[in-house]
Amino acid sequence: MIDWAIVALLCGVGLLIAVIVGGIAAALPDPAAPHWSDRCRRGAKAFAGTLTLLIALAGAIILLIKAMHSLS
């Protein structure tokens, strides 16, 4: 059985990374989109994209752990 503390830690770190990436993307200046709502939209897209990739990575790690436990 998977240690759920590891899964919770992985999800917590992934959420933190996604928030940081979204914040950085929203804070970067963009001359093509000077309005604050455009920057917020860009930050939200970066947050969602990063979180999606990290959820996929966490799922792959969990499946890999399950596969390794079934082999032993």
Secondary structure, DSSP 8 states (H G I E B T S, - for coil): ---HHHHHHHHHHHHHHHHHHHHHHHHS--TT--SHHHHHHHHHHHHHHHHHHHHHHHHHHHHHHHHHHHH-
